Amino acid sequence: MKRTEDFLMKNVIAYVRVSTDAQAMDDKFGIESQKEIIADYCDKHDMSIMNWYVDRGESGVKENRPQLDSILYGEIKNPPVEAVVVAKSDRMARDIKLYYYFMMLLEKRGMKLISATEEVVNDDTGLGNVYKALMLFVAEQERNNITKRTSGGRAVKSANGGYSGGRTPFGYRAENHQMVIVPEEAEVVREIFKLKDGDGMTYQAVVDRLNAEGKLNRSGKPFVISTVQTIYENKNVYMGLYRYGKRSNKDAEWVQGQHEAILKDE
């Protein structure tokens, strides 16, 4: 005997995609055909479609899917949306690993990903469940591999002294994938090292001096001890050296950077 909740309509959203203008007009598996398949599936399975998300391809343009992005990375969650329904898995992603990765993203927010024409990808028992677990594992490994490749590329660049991304130290800005000097900030950096190393001032005394002179930090606010300390501890960078990774990484080696030194006399 079915429980009362089994008769309740499930709230879902539908996603439709065509990759080219031609497909958008193609009756075989165009937008209207996908909508019909999804609507029929939802009707048979007691699902209420709350909203339709449609990505229309553009010929000659790199595929852009803003509607899919809004589903995967936006504010949609359960409740009230219990599932995302597509006509076929390749409407979500042609790569099956990517499809299951998208599924994983949705499941983290309590939503299922359902294909209206491929029951095997919806099956939560038996072979379908095993296949799903395997592909989720493969998708996760692929994401880790992408992260490693990206990190590896940055590490190679930093080994040659090149800027590898991230927040630039006070005194520099990022320009054309390089660190370039910001003149007004560089003057403050030089003054901090003069007051600390030359005059032997404490951090508090340096802060008081800078603020008395009306100097402001990158956010347009008065200096505080932590900001001055961070600048002072970045001395190697200001001397023209570079190191990729966190400052806590004691094994990372400093190399000659490709950026111009602010503390040239050092």
C-alpha positions in Angstrom: 0.0 0.0 0.0 1.4 3.4 -1.0 2.0 6.0 1.7 0.2 9.4 1.5 3.4 11.2 0.5 3.8 8.9 -2.5 0.8 10.6 -4.1 2.3 14.1 -3.7 3.6 15.8 -6.8 7.4 16.2 -6.9 8.6 19.8 -7.7 11.2 19.7 -10.4 12.7 22.1 -13.0 13.4 21.1 -16.6 16.6 21.8 -18.6 16.7 21.9 -22.4 19.7 22.5 -24.6 20.5 22.7 -28.3 24.1 23.3 -29.3 23.5 25.1 -32.6 20.9 27.4 -34.2 20.1 24.6 -36.6 19.3 22.2 -33.8 17.0 24.8 -32.2 14.8 24.6 -35.3 15.2 20.8 -35.7 12.0 19.0 -34.9 13.8 15.7 -34.3 15.4 16.7 -31.0 15.0 20.4 -30.9 13.7 22.5 -28.1 10.0 21.7 -28.6 10.7 18.0 -28.9 12.8 18.0 -25.7 10.0 19.9 -23.9 7.4 17.4 -25.1 9.5 14.4 -23.9 10.2 16.0 -20.5 6.5 17.1 -20.0 5.3 13.6 -20.9 7.8 12.0 -18.5 6.9 14.3 -15.6 3.2 13.8 -16.2 3.6 10.0 -16.0 5.8 10.2 -12.8 3.7 12.8 -10.9 6.2 15.6 -11.3 5.3 19.3 -11.3 7.6 21.4 -13.5 8.2 24.7 -11.6 10.3 26.3 -14.3 12.0 25.7 -17.7 15.7 26.5 -18.3 16.6 26.7 -22.0 20.1 27.2 -23.5 20.1 28.0 -27.2 23.4 27.4 -29.1 24.9 30.0 -31.4 26.7 29.0 -34.6 30.4 29.8 -34.7 30.5 30.8 -31.0 32.1 28.8 -28.2 29.3 27.0 -26.4 27.9 29.2 -23.6 25.3 27.7 -21.2 24.2 30.4 -18.7 21.0 28.6 -17.8 22.9 25.5 -16.9 25.3 27.5 -14.8 22.4 29.1 -12.9 21.1 25.6 -12.1 24.5 24.2 -11.0 26.0 27.2 -9.3 23.0 29.4 -8.5 20.6 29.6 -5.6 18.4 26.7 -6.6 18.1 24.0 -3.9 15.8 21.5 -2.2 13.4 22.6 -1.0 11.5 23.4 -3.1 13.2 21.8 -6.1 13.6 18.0 -5.8 15.1 17.2 -9.2 16.3 18.5 -12.5 14.8 16.7 -15.5 16.5 16.5 -19.0 15.2 14.8 -22.1 18.5 12.9 -22.5 21.8 12.8 -20.6 23.8 14.4 -23.4 21.6 17.6 -23.1 23.3 18.1 -19.8 26.8 17.0 -20.9 28.1 14.8 -23.8 30.8 13.4 -21.6 29.2 10.9 -19.2 31.8 11.6 -16.5 30.8 15.3 -16.6 27.2 14.3 -16.5 27.7 12.4 -13.2 29.9 15.2 -11.9 26.9 17.6 -12.5 24.7 15.0 -10.8 27.1 15.1 -7.8 26.9 18.9 -7.6 23.1 18.7 -7.5 22.9 15.9 -5.0 25.0 18.0 -2.6 22.0 20.4 -2.5 19.5 17.6 -2.2 18.4 17.4 -5.8 18.4 14.5 -8.3 19.3 14.6 -11.9 16.8 12.7 -14.1 17.0 11.6 -17.7 13.5 11.2 -19.3 14.7 8.6 -21.8 17.5 6.7 -20.0 16.2 4.8 -17.0 19.6 3.3 -16.3 21.1 6.6 -15.2 18.1 7.1 -12.9 18.2 3.6 -11.3 19.1 3.7 -7.6 19.3 -0.1 -7.3 21.3 -2.9 -8.8 23.6 -2.2 -11.8 22.4 1.4 -12.2 23.5 2.2 -8.7 26.9 0.5 -9.2 27.4 2.4 -12.5 26.4 5.6 -10.9 28.9 5.2 -8.0 31.7 4.3 -10.5 31.1 7.3 -12.7 30.8 9.6 -9.7 34.2 8.3 -8.6 35.7 8.8 -12.1 34.2 12.4 -12.3 35.8 13.2 -8.9 39.1 11.9 -10.0 39.0 13.9 -13.2 38.3 17.0 -11.2 41.3 16.2 -9.0 43.5 15.7 -12.0 42.4 19.0 -13.5 43.4 20.7 -10.1 46.8 19.0 -10.2 47.5 20.0 -13.8 46.6 23.6 -13.0 48.7 23.6 -9.9 51.6 21.9 -11.8 51.5 24.6 -14.4 51.6 27.3 -11.8 54.5 25.5 -10.0 56.5 25.4 -13.3 55.9 29.1 -13.9 56.9 30.0 -10.4 60.0 27.9 -10.7 61.0 30.3 -13.4 60.2 33.3 -11.2 56.9 34.1 -13.0 53.8 35.4 -11.3 51.5 32.4 -10.9 48.3 34.1 -9.9 46.6 35.1 -6.7 46.6 38.3 -4.7 49.6 40.4 -5.4 51.6 41.9 -2.5 51.0 45.5 -1.5 53.2 47.6 -3.9 52.3 45.5 -7.0 49.4 44.9 -9.3 48.8 42.1 -11.8 49.1 43.2 -15.4 49.3 40.9 -18.5 50.0 38.0 -16.1 53.0 39.8 -14.6 53.5 41.8 -11.3 54.2 45.5 -12.0 55.0 48.2 -9.5 52.3 50.6 -8.2 54.4 53.7 -7.6 52.4 55.2 -4.7 52.3 51.9 -2.9 55.9 51.2 -3.5 56.9 54.4 -1.7 55.0 53.2 1.3 56.8 49.9 1.2 60.2 51.6 1.1 59.2 53.9 4.0 58.1 50.9 6.1 61.5 49.2 5.6 63.3 52.4 6.3 61.4 53.0 9.6 61.8 49.3 10.6 65.4 48.5 9.5 66.9 52.0 9.5 65.3 53.6 12.5 64.5 50.5 14.5 60.8 51.4 15.0 58.2 49.0 16.4 55.3 48.0 14.2 53.0 50.2 16.3 55.3 53.2 15.8 55.4 52.6 12.0 51.6 52.4 11.9 51.3 55.6 13.9 53.8 57.4 11.5 52.0 56.2 8.3 48.6 57.2 9.6 49.8 60.5 10.8 51.1 61.1 7.2 47.7 60.3 5.9 48.9 57.1 4.1 46.2 54.5 3.3 46.2 50.8 2.6 45.0 49.2 -0.6 41.4 49.3 0.7 41.6 53.0 1.3 41.7 52.6 5.1 44.4 53.6 7.7 47.1 51.1 8.3 47.1 48.5 11.1 49.8 46.4 12.6 48.9 43.2 10.8 49.1 44.9 7.4 52.5 46.4 8.1 53.7 43.1 9.4 52.6 41.3 6.3 54.4 43.8 4.1 57.6 43.5 6.2 57.5 39.7 6.0 57.3 39.9 2.2 60.8 41.4 2.1 62.1 38.7 -0.4 59.4 39.6 -2.9 60.3 43.3 -2.6 63.9 42.3 -3.2 62.9 40.7 -6.5 62.6 37.1 -5.5 59.5 34.9 -5.9 58.1 31.7 -4.4 54.9 29.8 -5.3 52.7 28.5 -2.5 51.8 29.4 1.0 54.2 31.2 3.3 53.8 28.3 5.7 55.4 25.9 3.2 59.0 25.8 4.5 60.2 23.6 1.7 59.4 26.0 -1.1 62.5 27.6 -2.6 62.9 31.3 -3.5 64.0 32.0 -7.0 64.9 35.1 -8.9 61.6 36.7 -9.9 60.6 38.2 -13.2 59.1 41.3 -11.5 61.0 44.5 -10.8 62.3 44.8 -7.2 61.0 47.6 -5.1 63.9 47.4 -2.6 66.7 47.7 -5.2 69.3 49.0 -2.8 68.9 45.8 -0.7 
